[in-house]
Amino acid sequence: MSATLLLARHGQTVWHAENRYAGISDVPLTDVGRAQARALGRWATAHPVDAIWTSPLSRAVETAAPACAALSLAPHREPALTECDFGVLEGRTLAEFAAEDPERAEAFRTDPVAHPFPAAEDPAAAAARGTAALRRIAAAHPDGRVLVVAHNTLLRLVLCALLSIPLGEYRRVFPRLRNTAITELRLAPNGPAALLSLNVPCEDA
């Protein structure tokens, strides 16, 4: 029995507007991000789900709030859906890091899993915890539809893990998940995953 997981990246934050890594930092949504959250709420009204799960970071919880209100659902908060810790890049841009340490920045660009940022979480470990979280969610909602609001890098790593794509390719294969766009995944608790759609704007989904 498979669940349909509707994966959505949270709305825009101040740091994302400036292309800064937010990671585990609790950064608030911008006005644009709040508008994106309301659009996701309208999408949920037209495409109801059985449950809503979020990362515990406020930008994900706030993004999910309009959908929760629209469907009268209480969000489930899953710590394992937290974004990757980007170490010394928290609050900084890749360009700033490259100006400081061009060799390490280039190594990251070549293979971000083999060469993560200094003091960052191991991307393979992040992929494992995120994948396990989605499988637990799928097991909790067999044959259900679930909205999952989480984060750009974590979701891209998890998609690679579930679809048998080398983790080091996540930035190339999935350059960016748009804020509040919908990625539809069919997932059995212990079985294969099927990607049904990717990065569909919620206003058009």
Number of C-alpha atoms within 10 A of each C-alpha: 14 22 23 23 26 21 25 31 27 32 31 24 22 16 18 18 12 11 14 18 21 22 23 16 16 13 17 18 24 17 13 15 23 21 15 24 28 21 21 29 25 17 20 21 16 11 11 16 19 12 21 23 24 30 23 22 23 16 27 29 21 22 30 31 20 22 26 22 14 17 16 10 14 14 21 15 18 18 14 21 27 22 24 26 21 22 16 13 19 17 18 16 16 18 13 13 16 14 10 11 11 14 12 16 20 14 15 18 16 15 16 19 22 14 18 19 23 11 11 16 17 17 24 16 13 22 25 16 18 26 22 17 17 25 21 14 24 24 18 14 20 16 16 17 22 24 25 29 28 30 27 19 23 25 29 20 28 25 24 19 19 20 12 11 14 12 21 20 17 23 17 11 14 17 12 14 21 19 24 30 24 27 25 21 22 19 24 22 19 13 12 12 20 16 15 11 12 17 19 16 18 22 14 8 15
